[in-house]
Amino acid sequence: MVGMTKTPPRLIRRAKTVDHVLRVPPSKSFTNRALVCAALSAGRSVLSAPSKSQDTNYLAGALVAFGVRIGAEAAESFVMGTGGILTAPKKPLFMGNAGTTFRFLTALAALATGATTITGDAQMKLRPIGDLLEGLASAGVRTSSSGGFPPVTVEGGTFAGGRITVRADKSSQYLSALLLAAPYARDPVEIEVEGAQSSQPYIDMTLNVMRAFGAEVDADASARGRYRVGNTRRYTSRNYLVEPDASSASYFLAAAAVTGGTVLVPGLSGASLQGDVRFIELLVAMGCTAQPHQDALELKGGSLHGIEADMNAMPDCVPTLAVVALFAEGPTTIRNIAHLRYKETDRLKAIQAELSKLGASVDLLDDGLVIRPGALHGAEIETYHDHRIAMSFAVAGLALAGVAISHPACVAKSFPRFWDEFTTLETTGE
């Protein structure tokens, strides 16, 4: 793939157990949302402890191309907002396989003067975006695409606002993208979601960041799926502290589960809006023990058994739970995750294929998976250049000899120092 560093497979070393305090990276999801709001605000914002992942770097670079000034010093990023006045980049924006970034920029480009073309790598061109383009069309925005797939060209300065309809069953990012741009529409915006809405916690995060930057946004509690955004109270610059990333913590909590060890994650509260903080509850349901803390998560592994789980609200943790299920007694069923077919790869098929390599029996459902542990053995895991497949299946290698991870550098998409942190688990107990 374009821009992907070629590295040999990484053989995972088994650990007798783990006893680890995790230095969890900043939240990529919160950073992306804060970058957009800061870029549109009037004045200078300071983002403290932002993510420095590949995805957020793509977004920051694209914002600069729109005329936003961004600088960095130590653990802070400085964003000079434009007050919503953006100029379309002269050259196409290449976003690799950064789905969130691509979707956010597509809506943002509707505010820019001129035409913006956004493209990505080969896998990004297989990820649907037609539902977002239809939502923009209902707001007066003219776009063109390759049959509802990237690359996309957006005719800027046409975001009229008003009543917008959008489907968000394939990705909540379509809705988040429209919400983030909505305060700068010509008219107030009312967004109605057609059909099912996936990954509600990510929408809650979007609303939280918008309000933190001063936007007037109302979600109709009596009819979930309707959102009203005013256009008179726009974003204002501010200092914004990015909280730790719950998705990144999940791999280390899973490591405690499969080895019977203990992992402490400081700075991450169970009260976080990130849906993935509730991954720890699924591990407890499987037989682990969580220690209560006000500002940290702590898990001790136990004797694992299979569970049934609806993971619509935490889709990024599905590969991780699937790996933990390898080491449980009895089957594990994961449902309501059909939208995982539209991620960096078709994650449902990828999980089925790679768990099967390790000796599990996996049934692929229309909206999920049934995982039955078997006689386990090592194998080289194909990651499909998907960061979450790489990191979750690395956990299997802590408890199972002979697991190797292909294309290990793909973790840079969300967790650039993952392998540095993971190495401390491999050496524990040796």
BALUM-668402 format. One line per 10 residues: number of its first residue (from 1); for each residue x negated, y, z of C-alpha. Coordinates in Angstrom, 3 decimals, always signed. Layout:
// residues N
NUM = X,Y,Z  ...
//
This chain:
// residues 430
1 = +0.000,+0.000,+0.000  -1.079,+3.570,-0.655  -3.069,+4.997,+2.232  -3.121,+1.748,+4.194  -6.505,+0.838,+5.681  -7.540,-2.686,+4.745  -8.842,-4.620,+7.728  -9.263,-8.343,+8.402  -6.687,-10.167,+10.559  -7.111,-9.650,+14.296
11 = -7.263,-12.817,+16.385  -5.523,-12.360,+19.729  -7.226,-13.776,+22.817  -5.082,-15.522,+25.393  -4.731,-14.045,+28.888  -4.123,-16.080,+32.008  -1.959,-13.251,+33.293  -1.822,-9.471,+33.104  -1.979,-6.831,+35.816  -1.917,-3.557,+33.976
21 = -1.129,+0.127,+34.408  -0.185,+1.402,+30.953  -1.291,+4.718,+29.514  +1.814,+5.041,+27.400  +1.601,+7.427,+24.414  +4.005,+10.341,+23.921  +7.384,+9.709,+22.347  +7.266,+9.848,+18.551  +11.031,+10.338,+18.434  +11.079,+13.323,+20.777
31 = +8.004,+14.834,+19.097  +9.556,+14.690,+15.622  +12.736,+16.374,+16.808  +10.866,+19.050,+18.742  +8.624,+19.804,+15.756  +11.649,+20.458,+13.532  +13.364,+22.688,+16.098  +10.170,+24.616,+16.826  +9.511,+25.082,+13.104  +12.965,+26.602,+12.553
41 = +12.911,+28.771,+15.671  +11.773,+32.362,+15.769  +8.499,+32.734,+17.647  +5.764,+30.562,+19.076  +6.510,+27.225,+20.715  +4.085,+25.038,+22.635  +4.589,+21.277,+22.580  +2.776,+19.636,+25.486  +1.577,+16.032,+25.088  +3.046,+15.521,+21.595
51 = +2.642,+12.280,+19.670  -0.387,+12.146,+17.372  +0.880,+9.157,+15.420  +0.717,+8.786,+11.655  +4.434,+9.583,+11.344  +4.246,+12.813,+13.320  +1.129,+13.854,+11.392  +3.075,+13.398,+8.146  +5.847,+15.610,+9.524  +3.488,+18.318,+10.771
61 = +1.707,+18.417,+7.420  +5.003,+18.732,+5.566  +6.181,+21.562,+7.814  +2.979,+23.448,+7.040  +3.759,+22.996,+3.350  +7.129,+24.697,+4.005  +5.325,+27.730,+5.492  +5.213,+26.798,+9.193  +1.957,+27.491,+11.042  +0.880,+24.657,+13.344
71 = -2.257,+24.405,+15.452  -3.531,+22.047,+18.127  -5.791,+22.274,+21.134  -6.454,+19.455,+23.595  -3.059,+17.937,+24.494  -0.930,+20.744,+23.056  +0.431,+21.722,+19.666  +1.324,+25.324,+18.800  +4.123,+25.971,+16.340  +4.831,+29.394,+14.869
81 = +8.449,+29.170,+13.807  +9.854,+30.733,+10.685  +13.310,+31.710,+11.933  +14.706,+29.284,+9.385  +13.060,+31.007,+6.416  +11.343,+28.230,+4.474  +9.764,+28.100,+1.018  +9.828,+24.886,-0.976  +6.367,+23.304,-1.392  +4.908,+23.552,-4.896
91 = +3.761,+19.925,-4.860  +5.740,+16.768,-3.940  +5.543,+15.777,-0.296  +4.173,+12.247,+0.233  +5.496,+10.666,+3.422  +4.098,+7.133,+3.231  +6.643,+4.826,+4.894  +7.686,+7.334,+7.561  +11.450,+6.896,+7.474  +12.405,+9.359,+10.215
101 = +10.139,+12.023,+8.758  +11.497,+11.479,+5.242  +15.136,+11.772,+6.338  +14.540,+14.843,+8.528  +12.672,+16.618,+5.727  +15.393,+15.846,+3.195  +17.907,+17.833,+5.224  +15.355,+20.516,+6.111  +14.601,+21.023,+2.408  +18.228,+22.122,+1.922
111 = +17.292,+25.308,+3.808  +14.192,+26.121,+1.740  +14.109,+28.470,-1.220  +13.406,+26.408,-4.332  +13.325,+22.716,-5.183  +11.533,+20.220,-2.928  +10.507,+16.737,-4.011  +9.811,+14.147,-1.329  +8.315,+10.748,-2.077  +6.650,+7.861,-0.266
121 = +4.866,+4.572,-0.697  +6.225,+1.456,-2.405  +8.125,+0.295,+0.676  +9.635,+3.739,+1.303  +11.038,+3.664,-2.225  +13.030,+0.566,-1.226  +14.659,+2.248,+1.776  +18.140,+3.664,+1.073  +18.873,+7.348,+1.491  +22.050,+7.672,-0.578
131 = +24.309,+8.090,+2.475  +22.322,+11.135,+3.602  +22.406,+12.624,+0.107  +26.194,+12.200,+0.007  +26.429,+13.925,+3.372  +24.382,+16.826,+2.061  +26.534,+16.966,-1.070  +29.624,+17.470,+1.105  +27.837,+20.542,+2.501  +27.154,+21.957,-0.956
141 = +23.581,+20.708,-1.352  +22.458,+19.547,-4.796  +20.077,+16.591,-4.846  +18.747,+13.938,-7.183  +17.212,+10.563,-6.439  +16.324,+7.205,-7.921  +19.752,+5.621,-7.565  +20.075,+6.500,-3.874  +16.432,+5.696,-3.109  +13.279,+7.842,-2.933
151 = +11.833,+9.880,-4.475  +14.329,+12.655,-3.736  +14.557,+16.219,-5.030  +16.556,+18.765,-3.030  +17.713,+22.107,-4.419  +17.185,+24.372,-1.437  +19.161,+27.363,-0.281  +22.439,+25.569,-0.931  +23.313,+24.349,+2.573  +26.798,+25.831,+2.900
161 = +27.818,+23.855,+5.971  +31.484,+23.445,+6.795  +32.946,+19.960,+7.092  +30.395,+17.220,+6.401  +31.062,+13.514,+6.232  +28.268,+10.961,+6.513  +27.829,+7.230,+6.989  +25.348,+6.293,+9.720  +25.675,+2.517,+9.951  +22.414,+1.866,+8.071
171 = +20.475,+4.519,+9.984  +21.235,+7.060,+12.691  +18.494,+9.204,+11.134  +20.930,+10.452,+8.480  +23.111,+11.999,+11.173  +20.146,+13.343,+13.149  +18.749,+14.984,+10.006  +22.023,+16.827,+9.334  +22.384,+17.870,+12.963  +18.862,+19.304,+13.181
181 = +19.345,+21.499,+10.108  +22.950,+22.465,+10.876  +22.335,+25.651,+12.963  +20.924,+27.291,+9.803  +23.828,+26.479,+7.476  +25.775,+29.369,+5.939  +28.923,+28.387,+7.873  +29.433,+26.512,+11.164  +29.152,+22.763,+10.685  +31.512,+19.974,+11.658
191 = +30.096,+16.515,+11.004  +32.330,+13.465,+10.931  +30.747,+10.018,+10.899  +32.535,+7.553,+8.642  +32.643,+3.989,+9.921  +30.274,+2.542,+12.503  +27.432,+4.554,+13.965  +24.167,+2.792,+14.776  +21.604,+3.565,+17.483  +23.587,+6.095,+19.536
201 = +20.685,+6.830,+21.948  +18.730,+8.403,+19.087  +21.635,+10.753,+18.401  +21.742,+11.639,+22.098  +18.028,+12.455,+21.910  +18.641,+14.707,+18.907  +21.404,+16.609,+20.710  +19.218,+16.935,+23.817  +16.324,+18.509,+21.903  +18.615,+20.808,+19.920
211 = +20.161,+22.113,+23.131  +16.730,+22.476,+24.734  +15.808,+24.837,+21.880  +19.031,+26.817,+22.350  +21.389,+25.478,+19.692  +25.141,+25.443,+20.181  +26.204,+21.852,+19.570  +29.247,+19.959,+20.780  +29.876,+16.233,+20.527  +33.558,+15.419,+20.832
221 = +33.639,+13.014,+23.775  +37.244,+12.046,+23.050  +36.400,+10.942,+19.521  +32.816,+9.747,+19.288  +31.506,+10.446,+15.836  +32.524,+14.102,+15.508  +29.959,+16.855,+16.032  +30.321,+20.634,+15.826  +27.286,+22.895,+15.442  +27.499,+26.682,+15.516
231 = +25.340,+28.908,+13.310  +25.133,+31.994,+15.506  +22.990,+30.517,+18.305  +19.952,+29.258,+16.476  +16.772,+27.739,+17.851  +14.577,+29.841,+20.125  +10.903,+29.191,+20.739  +9.931,+27.557,+24.031  +7.432,+25.369,+25.832  +8.441,+21.736,+25.495
241 = +6.988,+18.726,+27.329  +7.221,+15.448,+25.394  +7.971,+12.441,+27.574  +6.219,+9.053,+27.216  +7.377,+6.632,+24.536  +9.631,+3.810,+25.713  +9.234,+1.809,+22.499  +5.465,+1.672,+22.978  +5.917,+0.535,+26.574  +8.060,-2.416,+25.501
251 = +5.129,-4.462,+24.192  +3.340,-4.284,+27.519  +6.453,-5.073,+29.529  +6.881,-8.091,+27.249  +3.272,-9.061,+27.944  +4.088,-9.241,+31.655  +7.138,-11.364,+30.850  +5.335,-14.002,+28.771  +2.293,-14.305,+31.066  +4.002,-14.035,+34.459
261 = +1.988,-10.890,+35.133  +2.788,-7.331,+36.209  +2.845,-4.086,+34.214  +3.417,-0.577,+35.595  +4.389,+2.271,+33.253  +3.987,+5.638,+35.034  +5.882,+8.714,+33.880  +8.761,+6.859,+32.238  +12.080,+6.946,+34.069  +14.995,+4.583,+33.678
271 = +17.108,+7.736,+33.354  +15.451,+8.638,+30.038  +17.680,+9.194,+27.017  +15.485,+6.793,+25.078  +17.534,+3.654,+24.561  +14.426,+1.497,+24.731  +13.953,+2.124,+28.467  +16.768,-0.392,+28.897  +14.637,-3.106,+27.339  +13.428,-3.843,+30.850
281 = +17.006,-4.778,+31.788  +17.012,-7.503,+29.135  +13.766,-8.903,+30.518  +15.294,-8.962,+33.989  +18.281,-10.834,+32.566  +15.808,-13.389,+31.190  +14.281,-13.999,+34.634  +11.772,-11.196,+35.273  +11.802,-8.854,+38.274  +11.837,-5.054,+38.069
291 = +10.514,-2.944,+40.924  +12.463,+0.302,+41.490  +10.549,+3.586,+41.037  +11.794,+7.130,+40.547  +9.298,+8.010,+37.799  +7.885,+4.701,+36.593  +8.869,+1.306,+35.224  +7.380,-1.839,+36.764  +8.026,-5.425,+35.735  +6.826,-8.784,+37.022
301 = +7.200,-11.834,+34.834  +9.168,-14.888,+35.908  +10.599,-18.145,+34.638  +12.291,-17.146,+31.384  +15.615,-18.329,+29.990  +17.491,-17.361,+26.848  +20.181,-14.670,+26.784  +22.742,-13.119,+24.455  +22.087,-9.435,+23.770  +23.699,-6.627,+21.790
311 = +20.660,-4.538,+20.747  +22.299,-1.912,+18.540  +21.158,+0.792,+20.951  +17.527,-0.380,+21.001  +16.727,-1.712,+17.516  +12.995,-1.057,+17.732  +12.743,-3.548,+20.596  +14.338,-6.421,+18.666  +11.030,-7.886,+17.422  +9.651,-7.691,+20.953
321 = +12.574,-9.515,+22.544  +12.437,-12.092,+19.747  +8.823,-12.861,+20.668  +9.660,-13.146,+24.360  +12.427,-15.584,+23.400  +9.728,-17.983,+22.134  +8.720,-18.646,+25.730  +12.212,-18.934,+27.220  +14.208,-22.012,+28.103  +17.177,-22.291,+25.745
331 = +18.302,-20.145,+22.807  +18.429,-16.368,+22.613  +21.038,-14.630,+20.458  +20.563,-11.015,+19.326  +23.530,-9.297,+17.653  +24.781,-5.995,+16.201  +21.499,-5.210,+14.456  +22.352,-5.471,+10.749  +20.718,-2.060,+10.223  +17.294,-3.628,+10.863
341 = +17.370,-4.732,+7.237  +16.624,-1.113,+6.266  +13.557,-0.428,+8.408  +9.884,-0.455,+7.356  +10.705,-3.914,+6.057  +13.742,-6.197,+6.336  +12.951,-6.893,+9.968  +15.539,-9.645,+10.358  +13.973,-11.723,+7.595  +10.471,-10.854,+8.776
351 = +11.193,-11.952,+12.358  +12.762,-15.186,+11.145  +9.789,-15.998,+8.901  +7.082,-15.221,+11.450  +8.760,-16.879,+14.454  +9.203,-19.983,+12.298  +5.448,-20.006,+11.617  +4.890,-20.256,+15.372  +7.231,-23.254,+15.735  +10.598,-21.718,+16.596
361 = +13.889,-22.504,+14.881  +15.581,-19.252,+13.850  +19.056,-18.796,+12.402  +19.594,-15.602,+10.427  +23.071,-14.148,+11.040  +24.836,-11.371,+9.164  +24.126,-9.021,+12.056  +21.403,-10.723,+14.055  +19.360,-13.768,+14.999  +19.560,-16.956,+17.040
371 = +16.140,-18.046,+18.293  +15.521,-21.576,+19.573  +12.058,-22.211,+21.021  +10.213,-25.284,+19.766  +6.772,-26.873,+19.898  +4.719,-23.696,+19.594  +1.393,-23.347,+17.799  -0.789,-20.546,+16.498  -0.549,-18.981,+13.039  -1.558,-15.894,+11.108
381 = +1.311,-13.418,+11.286  +2.189,-11.430,+8.198  +3.130,-7.973,+9.432  +4.436,-6.576,+6.121  +2.519,-3.429,+7.101  +5.223,-2.927,+9.770  +3.806,-1.515,+12.990  +6.487,-3.051,+15.197  +5.992,-6.545,+13.777  +2.246,-6.218,+14.422
391 = +2.574,-5.038,+18.017  +5.351,-7.401,+19.077  +3.742,-10.535,+17.648  +0.426,-9.610,+19.275  +2.231,-10.287,+22.572  +2.758,-13.922,+21.508  -1.011,-14.354,+21.258  -1.447,-13.601,+24.960  +0.361,-16.844,+25.816  -0.282,-18.922,+22.690
401 = -3.704,-19.778,+21.242  -4.498,-19.130,+17.602  -2.266,-16.142,+16.845  -3.792,-13.665,+14.392  -2.259,-10.399,+13.180  -2.620,-9.350,+9.542  -3.090,-5.688,+8.631  -3.634,-4.655,+12.276  -4.331,-1.030,+11.337  -0.630,-0.491,+10.574
411 = -0.036,+0.212,+14.295  -1.302,+3.756,+13.644  +2.182,+4.580,+12.368  +3.425,+5.008,+15.947  +0.683,+3.933,+18.428  -2.813,+4.740,+17.083  -4.662,+3.431,+20.143  -2.563,+0.304,+20.578  -5.447,-2.107,+20.119  -7.652,-0.212,+22.594
421 = -4.930,-0.565,+25.213  -4.047,-4.135,+24.250  -7.663,-5.306,+24.586  -7.451,-4.766,+28.345  -4.636,-7.342,+28.482  -6.646,-9.914,+26.540  -9.588,-9.718,+28.910  -7.478,-9.835,+32.084  -7.882,-13.125,+33.923  -10.855,-14.334,+31.897
//
